[in-house]
Amino acid sequence: MSIFRAYDIRGIYGKDLTDEIALKIGKALGTFLKGRKTVAVGYDTRPSSPSLTKNIISGLISTGCNVIFLGIIPNPAAYFYAWKKKTFGCYITASHAPIKWNGVKLFKPNGLSFSDKEIKIIEKIVESERFLKGKGKVRKEKNPLKDYSKFLKDKIGKVKGKILIDFLGGAGSKAIPILRDMGLNLITLHEKPDASLYGFHKFEAGNILNFAIKNVKKEKVDFGVALDCDADRSFFIDPKGDLIDPSIMCAIFIEDLLKRKGKIVLTHDCASGLEKLVKKKNGKLVWSRIGHNFIEKKVWEERALFAGEESSHFYFNIFYPFSDGILSTLYLCKILNKTGKTLEELIKKVKLNPVKKIYINVVNDENKVKLIEKFREKFPKAIDVGDGVKVKLNKSEWVLIRLSQTLPEINLCAEARNEKRLREIVKKYSEIVRKYLKIIRGK
């Protein structure tokens, strides 16, 4: 699989994604924009991000495009800057991937990421090496969070609450002054931007979140949240220290947002009970393929109020179409303040079957493509979700097998009527994945 993927550009730094390739990506983007546009460029805290950013900027200005340099900034704040200023954007990050990985997200003035087709066009320009030539300029933005901060304060208002946020050494910590200024009693973990991400290799539930979970219980906060490296995802933790399933968080957000008439966008990995909730609240449910660019496009086209997925991306299109872990945190605070209820009380009202997602390493990208082909052959009547299949086991249970668009992995997600049955389903289908992997690898 190429580094030019369905959602963004992603690869191992120094191997798949080098400084030389970054330079060509910058030139290709500038050529795609005909050398006439301005591009806002920011990056996360990965050790390879500054070098990749420097080369992408060099490539852009060599085509005649001008660049506004944002520096280290949360991903949603970079998207917001481009959306607010009506310019194009480029953000260097590999989100939750291991530290050796990095990537590039490209986005447009309307707040939407480049589509898979547009990313393919960039790839073709890189391969052709037919780049425009020009002489653009670089301007450093002195206060790139100014408009983002004002917008959140205007739309959300003052909020109260004692919350804990684990920034995991990522770019989200740049928003600490905003969160405190909006009224939060904030306890922070790993708030200093750290190139090693404090040794964390992958943002995965039940692994590196243990430190945040332990401190949530210790500090007696209203809730805890962990942000991934670029801060577009938010994993919520209840006051008891239990990780909250993202489908439950979707239910809490939907319950509030559907007090007005509108549409809700969900992905195929969400709990099926959310469909019943949307209907009960007289909303309209629209399904989307998994992936931030597909979801952004869907909420924008449908003018939906909100979108959610099991990977803890939450899209509040009442404000803007891209996911934002910082906004999600503030919006939850607003709900708690408005209702006067605790998070535990809101969770008790939610009735959903359990959902579990696991990631299975399949060594390389070629294997994951072949594995999905195997599952398509085995389950010809399964629902095609674009990059995988969803097998309906009965009225309330299903298993979703799809290839990761970012890593050499198979993503396996399932819903069952109870935890025991869920463990059985996950065990059964993960064993099938591993069995097929052995066949593919000739072992």
TITI-310087 format. One line per 5 residues: their letters; for each residue x, y, z of C-alpha. Coordinates in steps of 0.2 Angstrom, whole numbers. Layout:
# TITI-310087
a) X:Y:Z  ...
This chain:
# TITI-310087
msifr) 0:0:0  6:17:-5  10:31:8  -5:40:0  -20:33:9
aydir) -38:35:9  -38:48:24  -21:56:22  -3:53:19  6:41:31
giygk) 22:31:32  38:27:43  49:42:43  66:39:35  59:24:25
dltde) 43:27:17  41:45:21  58:55:19  62:73:19  65:72:0
ialki) 47:65:-2  40:78:9  48:91:-2  40:83:-17  23:83:-7
gkalg) 25:101:-4  28:104:-23  14:93:-28  2:102:-17  8:119:-23
tflkg) 6:112:-41  -12:106:-37  -16:123:-31  -8:131:-47  4:140:-36
rktva) -9:154:-32  -15:149:-15  -10:152:3  -8:137:14  -8:137:33
vgydt) 5:124:39  6:117:57  13:101:65  13:90:81  26:86:93
rpssp) 34:71:84  53:71:82  52:70:63  38:84:62  50:99:61
sltkn) 60:92:47  45:86:37  37:103:39  52:112:34  53:102:17
iisgl) 35:103:14  35:122:16  50:123:4  41:113:-9  26:124:-7
istgc) 35:141:-9  45:134:-24  28:133:-34  23:151:-30  11:147:-15
nvifl) 13:158:0  13:149:17  7:154:34  17:145:47  8:140:63
giipn) 21:130:72  16:117:85  -3:118:86  -17:106:90  -24:98:74
paayf) -42:105:76  -35:122:79  -25:121:63  -41:116:54  -50:130:62
yawkk) -37:143:56  -39:137:38  -58:137:40  -59:154:48  -46:162:36
ktfgc) -54:153:20  -37:146:15  -30:128:12  -21:119:26  -7:106:29
yitas) -4:97:46  11:86:49  6:71:61  3:53:62  -10:55:75
hapik) -10:39:86  3:29:76  19:23:84  33:36:86  43:31:70
wngvk) 28:35:59  23:52:53  11:59:40  2:74:31  -16:79:32
lfkpn) -22:91:19  -38:101:21  -48:115:12  -55:132:16  -72:124:19
glsfs) -65:114:34  -65:97:25  -50:86:22  -44:81:5  -54:67:-2
dkeik) -46:50:-6  -47:55:-25  -39:72:-21  -25:63:-12  -23:51:-27
iieki) -20:67:-38  -7:73:-26  2:56:-28  1:56:-47  9:74:-47
veser) 23:67:-35  26:52:-47  26:63:-62  38:76:-54  30:89:-66
flkgk) 30:103:-53  26:122:-56  40:134:-52  37:151:-43  43:161:-28
gkvrk) 31:161:-13  34:168:4  32:162:22  24:172:36  24:166:54
eknpl) 8:168:63  11:176:80  -5:170:88  -12:156:79  -24:151:93
kdysk) -32:168:94  -47:166:84  -49:148:89  -50:153:107  -62:167:104
flkdk) -74:156:95  -74:143:109  -77:156:122  -91:164:111  -100:148:107
igkvk) -97:137:123  -96:151:136  -89:149:153  -89:132:160  -87:125:177
gkili) -79:108:182  -64:99:189  -57:89:175  -41:79:172  -33:79:155
dflgg) -18:68:149  -10:77:134  2:63:131  15:75:127  5:80:111
agska) 0:97:103  -16:98:113  -7:105:128  -6:122:118  -24:124:122
ipilr) -22:123:141  -23:143:143  -39:142:134  -47:129:145  -42:137:161
dmgln) -47:154:154  -65:147:151  -66:142:169  -60:125:171  -51:118:186
litlh) -39:109:176  -27:95:182  -14:91:168  -3:76:164  11:75:152
ekpda) 7:93:147  24:98:141  26:94:122  38:80:121  46:73:105
slygf) 46:55:112  28:56:118  34:51:135  39:34:128  21:30:123
hkfea) 20:20:107  2:19:103  -14:28:109  -24:13:113  -37:10:127
gniln) -32:0:142  -13:3:138  -6:20:140  -22:27:147  -19:17:164
faikn) -9:32:171  -24:44:167  -36:32:174  -26:30:190  -25:49:193
vkkek) -44:52:189  -48:41:204  -34:49:215  -39:67:211  -58:65:212
vdfgv) -62:74:197  -79:76:187  -71:66:173  -55:63:164  -50:64:146
aldcd) -35:59:136  -30:67:120  -20:59:106  -5:67:99  -14:79:87
adrsf) -29:82:99  -43:78:87  -48:63:97  -54:62:115  -55:47:126
fidpk) -66:50:141  -64:42:159  -78:43:172  -75:48:190  -73:30:195
gdlid) -59:28:183  -68:17:170  -65:21:152  -81:26:143  -86:18:127
psimc) -86:30:113  -104:25:108  -110:29:125  -102:47:123  -111:48:106
aifie) -127:44:115  -124:58:128  -120:71:114  -134:65:103  -147:66:118
dllkr) -142:85:120  -140:89:102  -157:82:96  -167:94:107  -167:102:90
kgkiv) -172:94:73  -158:87:63  -147:73:56  -134:62:65  -120:54:56
lthdc) -113:38:63  -100:25:57  -103:6:55  -93:3:71  -105:12:83
asgle) -117:2:94  -133:-1:85  -143:5:99  -139:23:94  -150:21:79
klvkk) -165:18:91  -160:33:101  -159:44:85  -177:38:80  -183:41:98
kngkl) -177:59:98  -185:61:80  -169:64:72  -163:56:55  -148:44:55
vwsri) -136:44:41  -122:31:40  -105:35:34  -89:25:29  -76:26:43
ghnfi) -62:39:41  -62:57:45  -62:64:27  -78:53:23  -87:58:39
ekkvw) -83:77:37  -90:76:19  -105:67:25  -109:79:39  -106:94:27
eeral) -117:87:13  -131:82:25  -129:97:36  -129:85:51  -128:92:69
fagee) -116:79:74  -106:64:69  -97:50:80  -87:35:78  -80:21:89
sshfy) -62:28:88  -67:43:98  -68:56:85  -83:67:88  -89:80:75
fnify) -99:95:81  -106:102:64  -116:114:73  -99:123:74  -88:116:61
pfsdg) -86:99:51  -70:92:58  -67:82:74  -60:91:89  -55:83:106
ilstl) -54:100:114  -71:105:109  -78:88:114  -71:91:131  -79:108:133
ylcki) -95:102:126  -97:88:139  -93:101:153  -107:112:146  -119:97:146
lnktg) -115:94:164  -117:112:169  -133:114:160  -141:98:167  -134:99:184
ktlee) -131:80:183  -115:70:185  -107:61:171  -111:44:180  -130:49:180
likkv) -130:53:162  -121:36:158  -134:26:168  -147:33:156  -139:26:141
klnpv) -144:8:136  -132:0:124  -125:-17:120  -106:-18:123  -94:-15:109
kkiyi) -76:-19:108  -63:-15:95  -46:-23:94  -31:-21:82  -22:-36:75
nvvnd) -4:-33:68  -3:-42:51  15:-37:48  13:-27:32  0:-18:21
enkvk) -1:-31:8  -6:-44:20  -21:-34:26  -27:-31:9  -27:-50:5
liekf) -35:-53:22  -50:-42:18  -51:-51:1  -52:-68:11  -66:-61:22
rekfp) -76:-55:6  -75:-72:-1  -80:-80:15  -95:-68:19  -102:-64:1
kaidv) -118:-57:9  -109:-46:22  -111:-27:21  -98:-18:11  -91:-4:21
gdgvk) -78:2:8  -62:-5:16  -69:-21:24  -85:-30:28  -98:-30:42
vklnk) -106:-47:46  -123:-47:54  -124:-62:66  -142:-59:71  -153:-44:75
sewvl) -142:-37:88  -125:-44:85  -112:-40:72  -93:-41:68  -84:-28:58
irlsq) -67:-33:49  -58:-19:40  -41:-14:36  -32:0:44  -29:15:33
tlpei) -14:20:44  -5:5:50  -2:-13:45  -16:-19:55  -34:-27:54
nlcae) -47:-18:64  -59:-30:72  -75:-23:80  -90:-32:87  -106:-29:96
arnek) -115:-42:107  -129:-44:119  -118:-45:134  -99:-45:139  -97:-64:139
rlrei) -105:-66:121  -94:-51:116  -78:-60:121  -83:-76:112  -86:-66:96
vkkys) -70:-56:97  -60:-72:101  -68:-82:87  -65:-69:73  -48:-64:79
eivrk) -43:-82:77  -50:-83:60  -40:-67:55  -24:-75:62  -28:-92:53
ylkii) -30:-83:37  -14:-73:40  -4:-89:42  -11:-96:25  -6:-79:17
rgk) 11:-79:24  13:-98:20  16:-103:37
